[in-house]
Amino acid sequence: MSLPPGINPSARPSGTGCAECENQGGWWFHLRRCAQCGHIGCCDSSPAQHASAHAAGTGHPFVRSFEPGEDWFWNYATEEYYEGTVLAPPQHRPLSQPVPGPAGRVPPDWERHLH
């Protein structure tokens, strides 16, 4: 199977949580992994929506879920799911990391902050 531009199976994840939320002291609901460069960002339900901001700012169209048990890809350019490939490990956030996360930074009324 030939991969489209925007998917690099050898790109490793940038970390175990949303890169921008970690830097800013924020929190996330679910995590997404850029399939081109490995950037970990928070999903569009999260308060800051860093994964889609990364895609818009870089032109990297594909993300893959970074949640345990999920291996789906999303193409921001076409707004469609995509059948991707196995990416460099790890495949998901640490199992010890809560949802939402990270531990200690999620407000008690977190549901009210979701999109």
N, C-alpha and C positions, 0 to 999 in steps of 0.2 A: 504494500500500500504506500503510495507516494503521499507524503505529508505536505499540506499547503504552507506557504510562507506564514509565519506567525506561531509555529509550533516547533520548539527545540527540545527534543527529549532529553538532552544532556544538561539542560539548565537546572541547577539545584535551587530549592526554595531559599528565599532570603532570610528566613527565620521560622519561628514557631507561632508567631502572631502577626497581626497587621503592623507593618513597618511604621506607618505614620502614627497610628494610635499608640504604639509603644513609645515613639519619640515625643508625642504630645500628652501622654498620660491619659489617653482615651480608652475606650472599651469597644467591643464588637459583639455582634450576634453570631454570624457565621463567617468563615474565611474562604477566600478565593485565591488561587495561585495563577499568576500570569504564565501561560504556556510557552511564551517566548523567552522571557528573562528570569522567571522564577520569583518575581516580586509577590509577596503575600500582602493582600489587602482585605479590607472588610467588605462584606456583601452590601447590596443595595437596600436591605432591610435595616442595616446598621445605621446609627446616627450620622456617621461621616462619609459613608459610601466610597471608601478609598480605592477599591478594586476598579470600579467603573471610571473614577477620576484618573487612575493610572492608564487605563486603556485609552481614554480620550486624549490624555497628555502625551502619550508616547506613540500612539498608533498601533499598539500591540492588541490585536483583535480578540484573541482567545484566552479564556480563563478555564481553569478546572477547579472543581470543588476541592477544598483542602480539609474536608470533614471526613471522619472515619466512615467507611462503608459506602462512600459516594465516589464514583469515577467519571461523572459526566463533565462534558466540556460545553461552554457557551461561547458563541461568536457575537461579540458586541456589534460588529459591522453589519451583520445580517439579522441580528436578533433571533438567532435560531440555535438549538442544541446541535452539537457536532459530535460525531463518532471519532474520538481521538486515539491516542496510543498511550502506552505506559511511559510515564515521566520518571526522571531520576528520583531516587528516594530522598527523604521520606515522602510517602504518598498522602499523609494527612497530619493534622495537628497532633500533639501528644494526647494520648487517651486520658492523662491525668488533668488536662486543661478543661475547666468547666465551660459550659455553654449557657448563657453568654459568658465571655471572658474578657480579660483575665481575672482571676480571683483577686478580690480586694479592690477592684476599680469599678465594678458594676453597681449602679445606683439601685436602691431598693425598688424604685418604681420604673425599672428598665423597660417594661412593656410599653409604657407611655411614650418612649423615645424612639420606637421602631417606626420605620417607613412602610 
